[in-house]
Amino acid sequence: MRTPRPRTAMALLGAGLVVMWSSGFIGAELGTRAAPATTLLVWRFLVVAALLGAWLVWRRRRVGVRDLVLHAVIGALAQAGYLYGVVAAAGYGVPAGTSALIAALQPVAATALAAPVLGERATGRQYAGLALGVAGVALVVAGDLRAGGAAPGWAYALPLAAMLSLVAATLLERRTRPGAGIVAALAVQCGVSAVLFTGVAAVTGTLAPPADPGFWGAVVWVVVLSTLGGYGLYWAVLARSGVARVSALLYLTPPATLLWAAVMFGDAVTVPALVGMGVCAVAVALVHRAPAPAAGRAPQRGERRPEPAGR
């Protein structure tokens, strides 16, 4: 069997990331129809932490103290912080597609901060692509607001805060380069998220799951597709490319989410949304056609370059 070429393999990983990442916004809407956001999140992470923890025990994998601490902080930011904002937004009525578009502003923040934090330099073409992505997001969100959605105006800040939390986690991971592999890293991150959400759910009285089978269907959805698939592919792609490129792929998750929502929930796809999708697609093409920036700072004399997590 022939091994896929590196470019083909990256294209497949990128496509998988877009599909799996967008599934999280659909899962949030499915789950919050039957239970509060914290209930969905706590059971999502209890299930994932149990599965991955059992895998670590079976494989007898050990995680060093440094990696354990770093992955715990990354998990608190990339999963607890990011997902609470996304799921809570769905609970307040922000449409899945719109929430995905707001969260997709991440490439702008990540690329802008990657230069001072990581030493990654974006090209003029990449910055032009990122600016176009902002315009595409603005078109869709403005159309949703004009349509008079059910969500209060302040609820649109929730996916924005979620996006900033994911940016912080991404930059921390690239800056520190923790080891332990993707599966072990996810096990630690999900374990920390399970503890955090269990505490929040216990305090707010939302720990008990509903009897609705639809809720458990949503849990299975977000465990398999969104957590194991989406987060696993996010860190895998990040380990093989710069922050600008992996972040730019998230511009394609809003169109994918809008299509999911149209098929599953009957959500209307408006003209501004279609225009915004096209603008976002052009933005991703611009970012990915530009030469790849050097990832991270150059190692000093006598210093080994750290290996990306998950390799």
C-alpha positions in Angstrom: 0.0 0.0 0.0 1.5 3.4 -1.0 2.1 5.9 1.7 0.2 9.2 1.0 2.4 12.1 0.0 3.0 14.7 2.7 0.8 17.3 0.9 -2.0 14.8 0.3 -1.8 13.7 3.9 -2.0 17.3 5.2 -5.0 17.9 2.9 -6.8 14.9 4.3 -6.0 15.9 7.9 -7.2 19.4 7.2 -10.5 18.2 5.7 -11.0 15.9 8.6 -10.4 18.8 11.0 -12.9 21.0 9.3 -15.7 18.4 9.4 -15.0 17.2 12.9 -14.5 20.7 14.4 -17.8 21.9 12.9 -19.6 18.9 14.4 -19.0 20.4 17.9 -21.4 23.4 17.2 -24.1 20.9 16.0 -23.6 18.8 19.1 -23.9 21.8 21.3 -27.3 22.6 19.8 -28.4 19.0 20.1 -27.4 18.7 23.7 -28.7 22.0 25.0 -32.1 21.2 23.6 -32.4 18.5 26.3 -30.2 19.9 29.2 -28.2 22.9 30.4 -24.8 23.6 28.9 -22.9 22.5 32.0 -24.8 19.1 32.1 -23.8 18.3 28.5 -20.2 19.4 29.1 -19.7 17.5 32.4 -20.9 14.2 30.9 -19.0 14.7 27.7 -15.8 15.0 29.6 -16.5 12.3 32.2 -17.0 9.8 29.4 -13.9 10.9 27.4 -11.7 11.0 30.5 -12.8 7.5 31.5 -12.1 6.1 28.0 -8.7 7.8 27.6 -7.7 7.1 31.2 -8.4 3.4 30.7 -6.3 3.5 27.5 -3.4 5.1 29.4 -3.6 2.4 32.1 -3.8 -0.4 29.5 -0.8 1.0 27.6 1.1 1.8 30.8 1.9 5.3 29.6 3.4 7.8 32.0 3.2 11.5 31.7 6.0 13.6 33.2 5.3 16.4 35.7 6.1 19.2 33.3 3.9 17.8 30.6 1.2 17.0 33.0 1.0 20.6 34.3 1.2 22.1 30.8 -1.5 19.9 29.4 -3.7 20.6 32.4 -3.5 24.4 31.7 -3.9 23.9 27.9 -7.0 21.7 28.6 -8.5 24.3 30.9 -8.1 26.9 28.1 -8.7 24.9 24.9 -11.5 22.7 26.2 -13.1 24.1 29.4 -12.9 27.7 28.4 -13.5 27.3 24.7 -16.3 24.8 24.9 -18.2 26.5 27.7 -18.4 29.6 25.6 -19.6 27.7 22.6 -22.2 25.5 24.4 -23.5 28.3 26.6 -24.0 30.5 23.4 -26.1 27.7 22.0 -28.1 27.5 25.2 -28.9 31.2 24.9 -30.1 30.8 21.3 -27.1 31.8 19.3 -27.4 29.8 16.0 -24.7 27.1 15.5 -23.5 28.6 12.2 -23.2 32.1 13.7 -21.4 30.8 16.7 -19.0 29.0 14.5 -18.3 32.1 12.5 -17.6 34.2 15.5 -15.3 31.5 16.9 -13.6 31.4 13.5 -12.1 34.9 14.1 -9.4 32.9 15.9 -7.0 33.0 12.9 -6.7 36.8 13.1 -5.9 36.8 16.8 -3.7 33.7 16.6 -1.6 35.0 13.7 -1.3 38.5 15.1 0.0 37.1 18.4 2.2 34.4 16.9 4.8 36.9 15.8 5.6 38.5 19.2 5.0 35.3 21.2 6.4 32.6 18.9 8.5 34.4 16.3 6.2 33.2 13.4 6.1 35.8 10.7 3.1 36.0 8.5 3.3 37.3 4.9 1.4 40.2 3.4 -0.8 37.7 1.5 -1.6 35.8 4.7 -2.6 39.1 6.4 -4.8 39.9 3.4 -6.4 36.5 3.7 -7.0 36.9 7.4 -8.6 40.3 6.9 -10.9 38.8 4.2 -11.9 36.2 6.7 -13.0 38.9 9.2 -15.1 40.4 6.5 -16.7 37.1 5.8 -17.5 36.5 9.4 -19.0 40.1 9.7 -21.3 39.5 6.8 -22.9 36.4 8.2 -23.2 37.7 11.8 -24.7 41.0 10.6 -27.2 39.1 8.5 -28.2 36.9 11.5 -28.6 40.0 13.7 -30.8 41.7 11.1 -33.0 38.6 10.9 -33.9 39.1 14.6 -32.5 36.0 16.2 -33.7 34.7 19.5 -30.4 35.2 21.3 -29.8 38.4 23.3 -27.1 40.7 21.9 -24.6 40.0 24.8 -24.8 36.2 24.1 -22.7 36.8 20.9 -19.8 37.7 23.2 -19.7 34.1 24.5 -18.2 32.5 21.3 -15.8 35.5 21.1 -14.5 34.8 24.6 -14.3 31.1 23.7 -12.2 31.9 20.7 -9.7 33.9 22.8 -9.4 31.0 25.2 -8.5 28.7 22.3 -6.0 31.2 21.0 -4.3 31.3 24.4 -4.1 27.5 24.5 -2.7 27.3 21.0 0.1 29.8 21.6 0.9 28.1 25.0 1.2 24.7 23.3 3.5 26.1 20.5 5.6 28.1 23.0 6.2 25.2 25.4 5.9 22.2 23.1 4.8 19.7 25.8 5.4 16.0 25.0 3.5 12.8 25.9 1.7 12.3 22.5 -1.7 13.3 21.3 -3.7 10.6 23.1 -2.0 11.1 26.5 -2.3 14.8 26.1 -6.0 14.6 25.4 -6.4 12.3 28.4 -4.9 14.9 30.7 -6.8 17.8 29.1 -10.1 16.0 29.2 -9.5 14.9 32.8 -9.0 18.5 33.9 -12.1 19.6 32.0 -14.1 16.8 33.6 -13.1 18.0 37.1 -13.8 21.7 36.3 -17.2 21.0 34.8 -18.2 18.6 37.5 -17.5 21.3 40.1 -19.5 23.9 38.2 -22.4 21.5 37.6 -22.5 20.4 41.2 -22.6 24.1 42.4 -25.3 25.0 39.9 -27.4 21.9 40.5 -27.0 20.7 36.8 -25.0 17.6 37.4 -27.8 15.0 37.0 -28.4 14.0 33.4 -31.9 14.0 31.9 -33.6 10.8 30.9 -34.1 12.1 27.4 -32.3 9.6 25.0 -31.6 12.6 22.7 -29.3 13.9 25.4 -27.2 10.7 25.4 -27.2 10.8 21.6 -25.7 14.3 21.8 -23.1 13.0 24.3 -22.0 10.2 22.0 -21.9 12.8 19.1 -19.6 15.2 20.9 -17.4 12.5 22.5 -16.6 10.7 19.2 -16.8 13.4 16.6 -16.0 16.6 18.4 -13.6 15.6 21.1 -11.7 12.6 19.9 -12.0 13.6 16.2 -11.9 17.4 16.4 -9.4 18.0 19.1 -7.2 15.1 18.1 -7.0 16.4 14.5 -6.5 20.0 15.7 -3.3 19.2 17.7 -2.1 16.8 15.0 -2.4 19.5 12.3 -0.9 22.1 14.5 2.1 19.9 15.2 2.8 19.7 11.4 2.2 23.3 10.4 2.3 26.9 11.6 -0.3 28.6 13.7 -1.5 30.8 10.8 -2.3 27.8 8.6 -4.0 25.5 11.1 -6.0 28.5 12.4 -7.0 29.5 8.8 -8.7 26.1 8.4 -11.1 27.1 11.1 -12.5 29.7 8.6 -14.0 26.7 6.8 -15.8 25.4 9.8 -18.6 28.0 9.7 -19.7 27.0 6.1 -19.5 23.4 7.1 -21.6 24.1 10.3 -24.2 26.1 8.3 -24.6 23.1 6.0 -24.9 20.7 9.0 -27.5 23.0 10.5 -29.5 23.4 7.3 -29.7 19.6 6.9 -30.3 18.7 10.5 -32.3 21.6 11.9 -33.8 23.2 8.8 -31.9 26.5 9.4 -32.1 28.9 6.5 -28.9 29.7 4.6 -29.2 33.4 3.8 -27.6 35.4 1.0 -25.2 37.2 3.4 -24.2 33.7 4.7 -23.5 32.4 1.2 -21.4 35.5 0.4 -19.6 35.2 3.7 -18.8 31.5 3.0 -17.3 32.5 -0.4 -15.2 35.3 1.3 -14.0 32.8 3.9 -13.0 30.3 1.3 -10.9 32.9 -0.6 -9.3 33.9 2.7 -8.2 30.3 3.4 -6.8 29.9 -0.1 -4.7 33.1 0.4 -3.3 32.0 3.7 -2.4 28.5 2.5 -0.9 29.6 -0.8 1.6 31.8 1.0 5.0 30.3 2.0 4.8 28.6 5.3 6.4 30.7 8.1 9.1 29.2 10.3 7.4 27.6 13.3 8.7 29.0 16.6 11.9 30.6 17.4 15.2 29.3 16.1 17.1 27.1 18.6 20.1 28.6 20.3 23.6 27.1 19.8 23.8 23.8 21.6 20.0 23.7 22.1 17.9 20.9 20.6 14.8 21.9 18.7 11.8 20.6 20.7 9.7 18.0 19.0 6.0 18.9 18.4 3.5 17.2 20.6 1.9 14.1 19.1 4.7 13.0 16.9 
